[in-house]
Amino acid sequence: MKNIVIGSGPAGRLGSLELGKLGEEVLLIEKNHIAGTCLNEGCMVICALTDITKYIDASKRFNSYGFIKSQVDISYEKIVEKIVETQEVLRKLNQMENESVGNQVIYGEAKIEDGIVKVNDESFEYENLLIATGARPFIPDIKGKEHGLTNKDILKIDDVPEKLNIIGGGIIAGEIANIYSTLGSDVNIIARSSFLKELNAETKRYVLEKIMPDVNVYENTNVVEAFENKILTENGDELEGTPFFATGRTPNSEIAEGIVELNPDKTIKVNEMMKTSVDNIYAAGDVTGGYQLTPVARKEGITAARNMAGYGNKVSYSCIPQTLSLNMEVSFVKNENSECSEDDKATISFPGLGGPGAFWNILSGDTGYTEIEFDKAKNKINSINHISPSSVSDVAYLSYLMRMDYDLDDYDDFLEIHPSTDTNYKIIKNMWL
């Protein structure tokens, strides 16, 4: 077999698809379900549940305005049933997509031994190997950790927990808190350091006051013990509720131990071509660490595939846009390579506007918030924190402007479809003034 790909998450699936499109012979091996964490346990599940919470939030708003009189009756069991049903459809489509370019897909747990991949009592030699085995939830070593849930358990819960203690302070913790708080849980977030430190202070304040006002946040607090229906903090406080760990990810790199070089955190060490310490072995996606984002994993998988096929390609990580999926999206991007001096830095901020999805938020005054730092000497954006119903597309467009090192005048010809990315125009207009 010329090319073997182990793992069919965003990195492995797109990598194998790219190899197939380039006319390469490919064997794709998946241990569980095709499409990996994203579809089966991660962002797609979060997005599906957040679609429900956005509907609940809109329903409450319309009822408060008096032009709709309704009561939303939620069946968590039915929601889970339909998510699983949709996942099954998408798995079939993803497999068909890979097979349509001539790739072979098999299921089983792979092992690498002496230049051979073994799976289901079969052995396959390879010219090139791509390891894209992803990552799994990291659970801190605290007493009673076996009582805690993780994102892997969301579709196994019978009903919405009455009370929930989310241990962790990052994006996943925020998204889980938003979902279950909207569904009716009493939610606590217990963060070892700061909550949502990816965001600036005013953006974080808006999230807590406007989007998740019913969530209790405990910062700089460690959990020392977990029980089935409560947790104990280092301060001796007992917080009732089911423990839920959102404490990061750990790489599924055991398959590569002793074969390629690993980083101190056990992620697989790769260069900008996604090549490991062994010439014909590549790695991509969450197993390599870095940005644990589906679009980045896809980019890494495609980069690895092109190099495996002999087409030199490198991956760049500048200006990566990110989003916190809540009842109103919170998107952000930063140019880590900006050389802007302190004297040339300028910051503007303004409330959201009545763009797409925000019209009925105007009466309550919660249309969002935007804060931008830019280089006034070079007329370029340094960073954006943006809350609006259209922030996902807005920041994606603007991050491209930043990544290509364009100045704002280059963006003058951008023409949006109204209403869609109107906020782009508003952002740029404020920076020009």
Secondary structure, 3 states (H helix, E strand, C coil): CCEEEECCCHHHHHHHHHHHHCCCCEEEEECCCCCHHHHHCCHHHHHHHHHHHHHHHHHHHHHHHCCCCCCCCCCHHHHHHHHHHHHHHHHHHHHHHHHCCCCEEEECCCEEECCEEEECCEEEECCEEEECCCEEECCCCCECHHHCECHHHHHHCCCCCCEEEEECCCHHHHHHHHHHHHHCCEEEEECCCCCCCCCCHHHHHHHHHHHCCCCEEECCCCEEEECCCEEEECCCCEEECEEEECCCEEECCHHHCCCCCECCCCCECCCCCCECCCCCEEECCHHHCCCCCHHHHHHHHHHHHHHHCCCCCCCCCCCCCEEECCCCCEEEEECCCCCCCHHHEEEEEEECCCCCCCHHHCCCCCCCEEEEEEECCCCEEEEEEEECCCHHHHHHHHHHHHHCCCCHHHHCCCCCCCCCCHHHHHHHHHHHC
